[in-house]
Amino acid sequence: MMKLSVIIPTLNEAENIRELIPYLLKQGGGFISEVIVVDGGSNDETCRIAASLGAQVINSEIKSRAVQMNLGAAHAKGNTLFFVHADTRPVLSFAEDLQIALVKGYKAGCFRYRFDSETFLLKLNSWFTRFNGPFSGGGDQTLFITSDFFNTLGGYDTKFCLMEDFELVKRIKRKTRFYIIPKAMTVSARKYRKNSWLWVQLANLYVFTLFHLGVAPEKLKKSYTLLLQNGSNT
């Protein structure tokens, strides 16, 4: 039987954590082994709230999603890891869906997603998450992976301060089939609310191109941050 360790990297996510942890515990039922929050130095109430809601809280000395998620995995007791961003909400049946995927023989995969927005262009973005192409498997889609397989791969590459999720999925696909569960979870559109849709798309495309060209992770992070800081607001 699947025993799920849910790992959530955080940085100042108090309000999201307040909603997400009870949701996971309620909908995950007997499949949930633990919820692990790995914090990268929040200065809000993230850690206190997470602990009060029953999560195991780990403080990371390094603010990096790759480092934080590896740290969470190192403390996990479950046989399956489920990496979830704080501003996402998995489907109600997420635990059963993951169990079914494992029974089918999949070692790793993710969900489709939709944004918490009725904007047509964001609906268009969401529609493409059903395809298992080079842009699939980003952190917003979550990631499930068996603990043994994650350890065999060596976890996330901590050199990547951006695109760490896509880098790991790229290695997963070299070893096994990557499964996209045909159900859509909900993702926050906050990045698009701060920047125009077109500007975020251009920033994403630019960074993806650099990633596939093998550009150093530090340059990817610097470029992406600069582009979105300078992007036009909506």
Secondary structure by P-SEA (a helix, b strand, c coil): ccbbbbbbbbccaaaaaaccaaaaaaaacccccbbbbbbcccccaaaaaaaaaccbbbbbccccaaaaaaaaaaaccccbbbbbccccccccaaaaaaaaaaaaccccbbbbbbcccccaaaaaaaaacccccccccccccbbbbcaaaaaaacccccccccaaaaaaaaaaaacbbbbbccbbbbbbccccccccaaaaaaaaaaaaaaaaacccaaaaaaaaaaaaaacccc
